[in-house]
Structures are given as structure tokens and as C-alpha cells.
Amino acid sequence: MPFYEKGDVRIRYEEAGSGFPLLVIPGGGLNSTIEGLKTHPFNPLVEFSNEYRVIAADLRNAKGGESTGPLETDRPWDAFTDDHIGLMDHLGIRQFMVLGFCIGGPFIWNLLKRAGDRVVAAVPVQPSGYRHEMPELSYKNNMKGWGAELCERRPDITMAQVDKFLSNMYRGERADFVYTVSRDFVRQCQTPVLILPDDVPGHPYVVALESAYLAPNAQVTLYPWKMNPSQLQLALRHVRAFLKTNRPAVAAQPLAAAAQ
């Protein structure tokens, strides 16, 4: 598999198909990997590669993945978004669409904040969010699972660093909504968004719906959408129609050309 490298960061990625670029962010929390897409409700590398240039990557430092890099404790969300934007730059891609599962929801909102002029449409699928009745859920789960395992694998990283990293991701100012942006940002975001909600502890339905109500160009697929094959196919038809509607009529301009 190819790698994108920048300084101490090394990101493994995979591509399938051709056409307008579609960045895919696998779910699985901080253990988000390309391989994990095989366990998702659908695999975009398979479903959309007949129409789009689908690009997916292992998240930095995910268990089972091959992407590595430093643990940037003061800017955890932005460090990952650096990797997503950097990968698009590496591939010479200026404009793209993005579809993300689980933790991909917060990543999508951060991409819209950081590179809103480049993301033409977004699809958060079963997005993560803050659940008021379980405020420490994401922090504790990652401390116990991802953090402990990472320290075993990476002797240069301590649990104190993991604690600071996860606190900056999931506590304090980051809590209360989608972790990466405010409600005011969502209200003002003009990018077309299609949300496929879920309702499990880490993917609160109420947060997915609130973001849909706030975003001026948001749509929501019928819910539930993944309990049986017919529901899933209906949701996929909605996703395909949404992507087709918002795909630019002209071919994507390469990043180098756009900068000239």
C-alpha cells in the first residue's frame, strides 16, 4: 500500500476507482483503519469506486493500522485533520467530497472548519458525539482500550500524555456537541451535508439530529437505515443521489493547477 509522509508522520492510504475524489474516514474510533471498513454497514471502496476516486487511510497510531506519528496532546483533532488535508495535498487534489463513519463525523466538521472551500459535500455516517447522560464515555473507553495498548506498542508515549490527549479531545470545551465545532459554526456552514444517524452510546441520535436541524443545507436519511438489506439499499440510494447532485459538473482541478 502507498504511504504519504511529512516529517515524523507516515500515513498509509488506499485508492479505488476514478472520477471526482471521495475521501473516506473509517470508523472504529481512534483505531480507525482501512481494514475496518470491511466490518462497516457498507464499504465505500466497493460501493462507490465505479463512480468516484475513493481514498481511505489508516488513522495515525491506530491499532492494526500502519499510519504512525507523534501524539500531539495540545491539538489532537487538528493533528488528525492535518493528516487528512496533507494526504489530499500529497495526491494533488484541490476539491473533494468526504464520507466518514463514527469518529469520521467530528473529523468531517473539523475539515469543514479548516478547509471548507475544498470540501464540496459531506456524509457523516453514524457520527460520534457527546452524550450528556454519559459524559465520560469516550474518554474512559479510549483510556482503557486505545491508550493502554498504544503505550505498550509505543514506549515513547506515556499514559500521562494519553490522558492529556484524550482530555483535550473529549472533555472541557470539546464536550457538549460534535467535539470539533460549535453550534454557531454548524448554523453558518453552507456545505451540503447528508447525515446517516445511529443511536448507540457513542453515536447519539440526538446529536446527529441537532446538527441536521442546525446546518442550513443538511439532509437526513430515513432512520433506521441498516437493520436489514432493504433499508441499507434505500440509504445507499440516498447517498448516491446526494453525491451525484453535489458533484461539480466539471472535472476536479488539480491542486497545483488551482494554485497557479
C-alpha positions in Angstrom: 0.0 0.0 0.0 1.2 3.6 -0.7 2.3 6.0 2.1 2.2 9.7 2.5 5.0 11.1 4.6 5.5 14.5 6.2 8.1 14.9 8.9 7.5 12.3 11.6 4.1 11.4 10.2 3.7 8.4 7.9 0.1 7.7 6.6 -0.9 4.5 4.8 -3.7 5.0 2.3 -5.5 3.1 -0.4 -7.4 4.2 -3.5 -10.1 2.6 -5.6 -11.8 3.8 -8.8 -11.6 7.0 -10.7 -13.6 10.2 -11.0 -14.3 13.0 -8.6 -12.4 12.4 -5.3 -14.2 11.0 -2.3 -12.2 10.9 0.9 -13.4 8.1 3.2 -12.7 8.2 7.0 -13.3 4.7 8.5 -15.0 4.3 11.9 -13.6 2.4 14.9 -12.8 5.5 17.0 -9.0 6.1 17.4 -8.5 2.6 15.9 -9.9 3.7 12.5 -8.3 1.6 9.7 -8.9 0.8 6.1 -9.3 -2.9 7.0 -12.1 -1.9 9.4 -14.2 -0.8 6.5 -14.9 -4.4 5.8 -16.9 -4.6 9.1 -18.9 -1.4 8.5 -22.6 -1.4 7.2 -21.1 -0.7 3.8 -17.6 -0.3 2.3 -17.3 2.9 0.2 -14.2 1.5 -1.5 -16.5 -1.1 -3.0 -19.8 0.8 -3.2 -18.6 4.0 -4.9 -15.4 3.1 -6.8 -17.4 2.7 -10.0 -18.1 6.5 -10.0 -15.6 8.1 -7.8 -11.9 8.1 -6.9 -12.3 6.7 -3.4 -9.4 7.4 -1.0 -9.2 5.9 2.6 -6.4 5.9 5.1 -5.4 4.4 8.4 -5.7 6.9 11.3 -2.4 8.0 12.8 -1.4 5.5 15.6 -4.5 3.2 15.2 -4.1 -0.4 16.4 -3.9 -2.7 13.4 -3.1 0.2 11.0 0.2 1.3 9.5 0.0 5.0 10.0 2.3 6.5 12.6 3.2 9.9 14.0 3.6 11.9 17.2 0.9 12.2 19.8 0.1 16.0 19.6 -1.5 16.3 23.0 -2.4 20.0 22.7 -4.2 19.7 19.3 -5.5 16.1 18.9 -8.3 16.8 16.5 -6.3 19.2 14.4 -3.4 16.8 14.2 -5.6 14.2 12.5 -7.1 16.8 10.3 -3.6 17.8 9.3 -3.2 14.3 8.0 -6.4 14.3 6.0 -5.6 17.6 4.4 -2.0 16.7 3.9 -3.0 13.5 2.1 -5.2 15.4 -0.3 -2.3 17.8 -0.9 0.0 14.9 -1.5 -2.4 13.5 -4.1 -2.7 16.9 -5.8 -6.4 17.1 -5.0 -7.9 20.5 -4.5 -11.7 19.8 -4.1 -13.2 16.6 -2.8 -16.2 15.1 -1.0 -15.9 13.3 2.3 -17.8 10.4 3.9 -16.9 9.4 7.4 -18.1 6.8 9.9 -18.2 7.2 13.7 -15.2 9.4 14.6 -15.4 10.5 11.0 -18.3 12.7 12.0 -16.2 15.0 14.2 -13.4 14.8 11.6 -15.8 16.0 8.9 -16.9 19.0 10.9 -13.3 19.9 11.5 -12.5 19.6 7.8 -15.4 21.9 7.1 -14.0 24.4 9.6 -10.4 24.1 8.3 -10.9 23.5 4.6 -14.5 24.4 3.9 -13.5 25.8 0.5 -12.2 22.4 -0.6 -15.0 20.1 0.7 -17.9 20.3 -1.6 -20.2 17.8 0.2 -20.0 15.7 3.3 -21.7 12.5 4.6 -21.4 11.8 8.3 -22.4 8.1 8.9 -23.4 7.0 12.4 -21.4 10.0 13.7 -19.8 10.2 17.2 -21.0 12.9 19.6 -21.3 13.9 23.2 -23.9 12.1 25.3 -24.9 14.2 28.3 -26.0 11.2 30.4 -22.6 9.5 29.8 -20.2 12.5 29.8 -17.0 10.4 30.3 -17.8 7.6 27.8 -15.4 8.4 25.0 -12.6 9.5 27.4 -12.8 6.4 29.6 -13.2 3.9 26.7 -10.2 5.3 24.9 -8.1 5.4 28.1 -8.8 1.8 28.8 -8.6 0.5 25.3 -6.7 2.6 22.8 -4.5 4.5 25.2 -3.2 1.5 27.2 -2.5 -0.5 24.0 -0.7 2.4 22.4 1.6 2.8 25.3 2.5 -0.9 25.1 3.3 -0.5 21.4 5.0 2.9 21.7 7.4 3.1 24.7 7.9 6.8 23.8 4.3 7.6 24.7 3.2 7.7 28.4 -0.3 7.3 29.9 0.1 10.9 31.2 0.4 12.0 27.6 -2.6 9.9 26.6 -4.6 11.4 29.4 -3.9 15.0 28.2 -4.5 14.0 24.6 -7.9 12.4 25.3 -8.9 15.2 27.8 -8.4 17.7 25.0 -10.4 15.6 22.6 -13.4 14.7 24.8 -13.6 16.9 27.8 -14.0 20.6 28.7 -14.7 22.9 25.8 -14.7 19.9 23.3 -17.7 18.4 25.1 -21.4 19.2 24.6 -21.9 18.6 20.9 -19.9 17.1 18.0 -16.5 17.7 19.7 -14.8 19.7 17.0 -17.0 22.7 16.2 -19.7 24.8 17.9 -23.4 25.0 17.2 -22.8 28.5 15.8 -20.3 27.1 13.2 -22.9 24.4 12.1 -25.6 27.1 11.8 -23.4 29.1 9.4 -21.9 26.1 7.4 -23.3 26.2 3.9 -21.7 22.9 2.7 -24.3 20.3 1.7 -24.4 17.6 4.4 -26.2 14.2 4.4 -26.4 12.6 7.9 -27.0 8.8 8.5 -27.8 8.8 12.2 -27.3 6.0 14.7 -28.4 5.5 18.3 -25.8 3.7 20.4 -23.9 5.2 23.3 -21.0 6.6 21.3 -23.2 7.7 18.3 -26.1 9.7 19.9 -29.1 10.1 17.7 -30.0 13.4 19.4 -26.7 15.0 18.4 -26.9 13.8 14.8 -30.4 15.2 14.5 -29.5 18.5 16.2 -26.6 19.0 13.7 -29.0 18.3 10.9 -31.6 20.8 12.2 -28.9 23.5 12.6 -27.0 23.1 9.3 -28.8 25.1 6.6 -28.0 22.6 3.8 -28.4 19.3 5.7 -30.4 16.2 4.9 -31.1 13.1 6.9 -31.6 9.6 5.6 -34.6 7.6 6.8 -33.9 6.0 10.2 -33.3 3.2 11.0 -31.3 2.6 7.8 -29.2 -0.5 8.5 -31.4 -3.1 10.2 -32.0 -5.1 7.0 -30.7 -5.2 3.4 -33.7 -3.2 2.0 -33.2 -0.4 4.5 -29.5 -0.3 3.7 -30.1 -0.2 -0.1 -32.5 2.7 0.4 -29.9 4.6 2.4 -27.2 3.9 -0.3 -29.6 5.2 -3.0 -29.9 8.4 -0.9 -26.1 8.7 -0.5 -25.5 8.1 -4.3 -28.1 10.7 -5.3 -26.7 13.2 -2.8 -23.1 12.7 -4.0 -24.2 12.9 -7.7 -26.2 16.1 -7.0 -23.3 17.9 -5.3 -20.5 16.6 -7.5 -19.1 19.5 -9.6 -20.2 19.5 -13.2 -16.6 19.9 -14.4 -13.6 17.7 -13.5 -11.8 18.4 -10.3 -9.0 20.9 -10.8 -5.6 19.5 -9.6 -4.2 21.3 -6.6 -1.1 22.5 -8.4 -3.1 24.0 -11.2 -5.6 25.7 -8.8 -2.7 27.4 -7.1 -1.3 29.0 -10.2 
